[in-house]
Amino acid sequence: MTEVRAHRRDAPRDRRGRESLGTHCGEPALEVLESGVSDIPFAEGREGGEVAPVGVDGSRGAPRRKEQQEALDVGVRGSHGAEPDSADRRPLLRTAVVLAALFVAFGALPSVAHASQLVARNTSTETLAVSEEGKALLTFHSQGRLQRVLAWGALNARMPSSARPQAQFRIDYSGGWGTYRRPVWKTLRNACGPYTGPQLPWLVAACTTPDGSHWALQRWRRHQANFGLPPWKSGHGAWELRLSHWRGPLPRLEVWLDWSYGGRWHHLFGRLTYRGRPMHGFATTPDGDPLDRFGRVLYLDTLDSAYGPGWRRENGFVSRNPDGTFCYGFVPHRTRTDETRPPGHGRRYRLAVSGPGVTPDVMWEGPGLHDFRPDDPGDRAYEARMNELQGELATGSKPCHT
């Protein structure tokens, strides 16, 4: 068993001058959970929390240098907003034409998922109303009580910037008393009509206002135990109620599948963008939790894997600065209790992310690949093209290991 220490998230521009370990061998279990939270959070804050140290099974004899894959981290930059990715679209368009036949043969055309602010956990009977002034009234039951929550003051998402904060709602859990010293909920008149926006995952309630903007409530289990383990701490499996408000296009989550280390492991990669520009944070904790509201954790689930039947949480990882890319290898892991977990590749995968800003949550789902066949010319050609595509996507970060 090869010991792999918890990696640092300042790479690839590590201020201490050393490279951190990567997703395949050192990606920690991003069990993101605010400490001491209740079912009604007063503020969500950044995506951060406890991370479990993990290890990688080295029993199959791969050299140690091979096992320590390239760092897949959010680097610390002083830029004031990401550059548009139009410059890399031209070669990608040319590549897309060449890749088309291989993608169709493998059923691997990139799927696009058409992220929000945490309001409460473990809710029921949720309803949504929005006034002409743009104040949303959320009504629901939580902890055995009826809750009336006001939210306002945010639309869409700002591009990554170290100069100004990300968009976020102002939230009054007293229904107006805390802000206006009166029960605003009693007099709020709904001006939000039938929802006319795009299809969303985990949708609870949604509506469209006269100005053409959309509001939505989504409810899903963002925090789960990694590596297919059953819940082992408070908060695992909690249903999060998340609110969004947007106008125009949604975040775009592109995902491809291939293999890594010459076909030894199953592998997933892609990028997260919004209005054509990369979505990423600027700094993380030593264990990989984002330190700002721009950073987003992507949550990966696997279906009918070595963990057992049904959907299980595999792991979490961030999109990278400055290009919004990500990649993940399905390799063995060792848990904090020294249990070795097998590679979690499965029959299907789904990848989800919340945010950016107050835009709706994203989910991608697609079928897994078969095991790599080194004697198959089709497999070799497909892998070669996927490796080339990964290099083209990584316009500022290090390419994934191939």
C-alpha positions in Angstrom: 0.0 0.0 0.0 1.5 3.3 -1.1 1.0 6.1 1.4 -0.2 9.4 -0.2 -0.3 12.4 2.0 -3.1 15.0 1.7 -2.4 17.2 -1.2 -2.1 21.0 -1.3 -4.4 23.1 -3.3 -2.1 26.0 -4.2 -0.6 24.0 -7.2 0.3 24.3 -10.0 1.5 27.7 -8.8 2.5 26.5 -5.3 3.8 29.4 -3.2 5.9 26.9 -1.2 7.7 25.8 -4.4 6.6 22.2 -4.4 4.0 20.3 -6.5 0.9 18.9 -4.9 -0.4 15.4 -5.5 -3.2 14.9 -8.0 -6.8 13.7 -8.2 -6.0 10.2 -9.2 -3.7 9.4 -6.3 -4.3 12.1 -3.8 -7.8 13.5 -4.3 -9.3 13.8 -0.9 -12.9 12.9 0.0 -14.5 16.3 -0.2 -17.2 15.8 2.3 -18.1 19.4 2.4 -20.2 20.4 5.4 -20.3 23.5 7.5 -19.3 22.8 11.1 -22.1 23.0 13.6 -24.8 23.7 11.0 -28.5 23.4 11.7 -31.2 22.6 9.1 -31.7 26.4 8.7 -28.4 28.0 7.9 -28.1 31.7 8.5 -25.5 31.9 5.7 -24.0 29.4 3.4 -20.5 30.8 3.1 -17.9 29.2 1.0 -18.0 25.5 0.0 -15.7 24.1 2.7 -15.5 21.5 5.4 -13.9 18.3 6.6 -11.8 16.3 4.2 -10.7 12.7 4.8 -7.1 11.7 4.0 -6.9 9.0 1.4 -4.4 6.6 0.0 -3.9 4.7 -3.2 -3.3 1.0 -3.7 0.1 0.5 -5.2 0.1 -3.3 -5.1 0.0 -3.6 -8.9 3.5 -2.5 -9.2 3.2 0.9 -10.9 6.3 3.0 -10.2 5.8 5.6 -7.5 6.4 8.5 -9.9 3.6 7.1 -12.1 1.3 6.9 -9.1 1.7 10.5 -8.2 -0.3 12.1 -10.9 -0.2 15.7 -12.1 -1.7 18.2 -9.7 -5.3 19.1 -10.5 -5.6 22.0 -8.3 -7.0 25.5 -8.2 -4.0 27.8 -8.4 -3.8 31.2 -6.7 -3.8 34.0 -9.2 -4.2 37.7 -9.0 -6.3 38.1 -12.2 -9.4 40.2 -12.1 -11.6 37.9 -14.1 -11.1 35.0 -16.4 -10.3 35.7 -20.0 -12.9 34.6 -22.6 -12.2 31.2 -24.0 -12.9 32.2 -27.6 -9.2 31.7 -28.5 -9.3 28.0 -27.8 -12.7 27.4 -29.5 -11.3 27.5 -33.1 -8.9 24.5 -32.6 -11.6 22.7 -30.6 -14.1 23.1 -33.4 -11.6 21.6 -35.8 -10.9 18.8 -33.4 -14.7 18.2 -33.0 -15.0 17.4 -36.7 -12.2 14.9 -36.6 -13.5 13.3 -33.3 -17.1 13.0 -34.5 -16.8 9.4 -35.9 -15.0 8.1 -32.8 -17.4 9.8 -30.4 -20.4 8.3 -32.2 -18.8 4.9 -32.1 -18.2 5.1 -28.4 -21.4 6.9 -27.5 -19.3 9.7 -26.1 -20.4 12.9 -27.6 -20.0 15.5 -24.9 -23.2 15.9 -22.9 -24.2 19.4 -21.6 -26.0 20.0 -18.3 -28.1 22.9 -18.4 -25.6 25.4 -10.3 -27.7 28.3 -6.3 -27.7 29.3 -2.7 -28.4 27.0 0.2 -31.5 28.0 2.2 -32.3 25.0 4.4 -31.9 21.3 4.9 -34.4 18.4 5.2 -37.5 20.4 4.2 -41.0 19.5 3.0 -44.1 21.2 1.6 -41.9 23.8 -0.3 -43.6 26.7 -2.1 -42.2 29.8 -3.9 -43.7 33.2 -4.5 -42.0 36.4 -5.9 -43.2 40.0 -5.6 -43.0 42.6 -8.3 -40.1 44.2 -6.3 -38.1 41.0 -6.8 -38.4 39.5 -3.2 -38.9 35.8 -3.1 -40.9 34.2 -0.3 -40.0 30.6 0.4 -42.4 28.6 2.6 -41.6 25.2 3.9 -41.6 22.9 6.9 -38.3 22.1 8.7 -37.5 20.6 12.1 -41.3 20.3 12.6 -41.9 24.0 12.1 -43.4 26.1 9.4 -40.7 28.5 8.0 -41.2 31.7 6.0 -38.0 33.0 4.4 -37.4 36.1 2.3 -34.6 36.2 -0.3 -33.6 39.0 -2.7 -30.8 41.0 -4.2 -29.0 38.6 -6.6 -29.2 37.6 -10.2 -27.0 35.2 -12.3 -23.3 35.0 -11.4 -20.2 37.2 -11.7 -17.2 36.0 -13.6 -14.3 34.9 -11.4 -12.6 37.9 -9.9 -10.3 38.6 -7.0 -11.5 42.2 -6.9 -15.2 41.8 -6.1 -17.4 39.1 -4.5 -19.6 36.6 -6.1 -23.3 37.3 -6.4 -25.4 36.0 -3.4 -28.8 36.6 -1.9 -29.7 38.6 1.1 -31.8 36.2 3.2 -34.2 37.0 6.1 -35.3 33.8 8.0 -37.8 35.8 10.0 -40.0 36.5 7.0 -39.2 40.2 7.1 -39.0 41.0 10.8 -35.2 41.0 10.9 -34.9 43.5 8.0 -38.0 45.6 7.9 -39.4 45.1 11.5 -42.6 43.9 10.1 -44.0 40.5 8.7 -43.4 41.2 5.0 -44.6 37.7 4.2 -48.2 38.6 5.2 -48.5 41.2 2.5 -46.3 39.9 -0.2 -48.2 39.4 -3.5 -47.0 36.9 -5.9 -46.2 38.3 -9.4 -44.3 35.2 -10.6 -46.1 33.2 -13.3 -45.7 29.8 -14.8 -42.2 28.6 -15.3 -41.0 29.0 -18.9 -37.3 28.2 -18.4 -35.1 25.2 -19.3 -35.5 21.8 -17.7 -33.7 21.5 -14.3 -32.7 18.6 -12.2 -34.2 18.1 -8.7 -36.8 20.8 -9.3 -39.2 21.5 -6.5 -40.8 24.7 -7.6 -40.1 27.4 -10.2 -41.7 30.4 -11.8 -40.9 33.2 -14.3 -41.4 36.9 -13.6 -42.7 39.6 -16.0 -39.1 40.8 -16.5 -38.3 37.4 -18.0 -36.0 36.2 -15.2 -36.5 32.8 -13.6 -36.6 31.6 -9.9 -36.2 28.0 -8.9 -36.0 25.8 -5.8 -34.0 22.6 -6.1 -33.6 19.9 -3.5 -30.8 17.2 -3.6 -28.3 15.3 -1.5 -25.1 17.2 -2.1 -23.2 15.9 1.0 -22.6 12.1 1.0 -19.9 9.7 2.3 -17.3 9.1 -0.4 -16.1 5.9 -2.0 -19.5 4.2 -1.7 -19.4 4.2 2.1 -22.6 4.4 4.2 -23.2 7.7 6.1 -20.8 7.9 9.0 -21.1 11.5 10.2 -23.9 14.0 10.9 -25.0 15.7 7.7 -24.4 12.9 5.3 -27.4 12.4 3.1 -29.1 15.6 4.1 -31.5 17.1 1.5 -30.5 20.6 0.7 -33.0 23.2 -0.4 -31.3 25.6 -2.8 -32.6 28.8 -4.4 -31.6 30.3 -7.8 -32.5 33.4 -9.8 -31.2 33.9 -13.4 -31.9 35.3 -16.8 -30.3 34.0 -20.0 -28.1 31.0 -20.5 -27.2 28.5 -17.8 -23.8 27.2 -16.7 -22.4 24.6 -19.0 -20.9 21.3 -17.8 -19.1 19.3 -20.5 -17.9 15.8 -19.7 -15.9 13.2 -21.6 -14.7 9.7 -20.6 -11.6 7.8 -21.4 -8.8 5.8 -19.6 -5.6 6.8 -17.9 -2.1 5.3 -17.4 -2.2 3.5 -20.7 -5.7 2.1 -20.1 -5.1 0.9 -16.5 -7.8 3.1 -14.9 -11.2 4.5 -16.0 -11.0 8.3 -16.3 -13.4 11.3 -16.5 -12.6 14.9 -17.6 -14.3 18.1 -18.7 -14.8 21.7 -17.9 -17.3 24.1 -16.3 -18.1 27.4 -18.0 -20.7 30.1 -17.8 -21.5 32.4 -20.7 -18.5 30.9 -22.5 -16.0 31.7 -19.7 -14.3 29.3 -17.3 -15.7 28.9 -13.8 -13.1 28.4 -11.0 -12.0 29.7 -7.6 -8.8 31.4 -6.6 -7.6 29.5 -3.5 -8.4 26.4 -1.4 -7.5 24.9 1.9 -4.6 22.5 2.1 -7.1 19.7 1.8 -8.9 21.2 -1.3 -11.9 23.1 0.0 -12.6 26.3 -1.8 -11.8 29.5 0.1 -14.0 31.8 -1.9 -17.5 31.8 -3.3 -16.2 31.4 -6.9 -14.8 28.0 -6.2 -17.1 25.1 -6.9 -16.9 21.4 -5.9 -18.1 18.9 -8.4 -19.7 15.8 -6.9 -19.3 12.5 -8.8 -21.7 9.5 -8.4 -21.3 6.0 -9.9 -24.0 3.4 -10.7 -23.7 -0.3 -10.2 -20.0 -0.2 -9.3 -17.7 -2.4 -7.1 -19.3 -0.5 -4.2 -22.6 -2.3 -4.9 -25.9 -1.8 -6.8 -27.4 1.6 -7.2 -26.0 5.1 -7.1 -23.1 5.7 -4.8 -21.0 8.8 -4.1 -17.5 8.4 -5.6 -15.7 11.7 -4.7 -15.6 15.4 -5.1 -13.1 17.8 -6.8 -12.9 21.4 -7.9 -12.8 23.0 -11.3 -9.3 24.4 -11.9 -8.0 28.0 -12.3 -7.7 29.4 -14.9 -9.5 27.2 -17.5 -12.4 25.6 -15.5 -11.2 22.1 -16.3 -11.3 19.0 -14.1 -10.3 15.4 -14.4 -10.7 12.3 -12.1 -9.3 8.8 -12.2 -11.2 5.8 -10.8 -8.5 4.2 -8.7 -8.4 2.4 -5.3 -8.5 4.5 -2.2 -7.7 4.0 1.4 -10.1 5.6 3.9 -9.3 7.2 7.2 -10.1 3.9 8.9 -7.4 2.2 6.8 -10.0 0.4 4.7 -9.0 -0.1 1.0 -11.8 0.8 -1.4 -11.7 -0.6 -4.9 -11.9 1.5 -8.1 -15.4 3.0 -8.3 -16.0 2.9 -12.0 -19.5 1.9 -12.9 -22.2 1.4 -15.5 -23.2 5.1 -15.5 -22.0 8.3 -13.9 -23.5 11.6 -12.9 -21.7 14.8 -12.0 -23.3 17.7 -10.2 -22.2 21.1 -9.1 -23.9 24.0 -7.3 -23.5 27.6 -8.4 -21.9 29.7 -9.8 -23.4 32.7 -8.1 -27.2 32.1 -7.8 -27.6 30.2 -11.1 -29.3 26.8 -11.0 -27.6 23.6 -10.1 -26.1 21.6 -12.9 -26.1 17.8 -13.4 -24.6 15.7 -16.2 -25.3 12.0 -16.6 -23.9 9.5 -19.0 -22.9 5.9 -19.6 -19.5 4.5 -18.5 -16.9 2.9 -20.8 -15.8 -0.7 -21.1 -12.4 -1.7 -19.9 -9.6 -0.6 -22.2 -8.7 -3.2 -24.8 -5.0 -2.6 -25.8 -5.3 -4.8 -28.9 -8.3 -2.9 -30.2 -7.3 -0.2 -32.8 -10.6 1.6 -32.0 -9.8 1.9 -28.3 -6.3 3.1 -29.0 -7.4 5.7 -31.6 -10.2 6.9 -29.2 -7.8 7.3 -26.3 -5.2 9.1 -28.4 -7.9 11.7 -29.5 -9.2 12.1 -25.9 -5.6 12.8 -24.7 -5.3 15.4 -27.4 -8.6 17.0 -26.4 -7.6 17.1 -22.8 -4.5 19.0 -23.8 -6.5 21.5 -25.8 -9.0 22.1 -22.9 -6.2 22.8 -20.4 -5.3 26.2 -21.6 -3.7 27.3 -18.4 -3.6 24.4 -16.0 -1.7 21.1 -16.3 -3.3 18.4 -18.6 -4.6 15.3 -16.9 -2.5 12.2 -16.8 -2.9 10.0 -19.8 
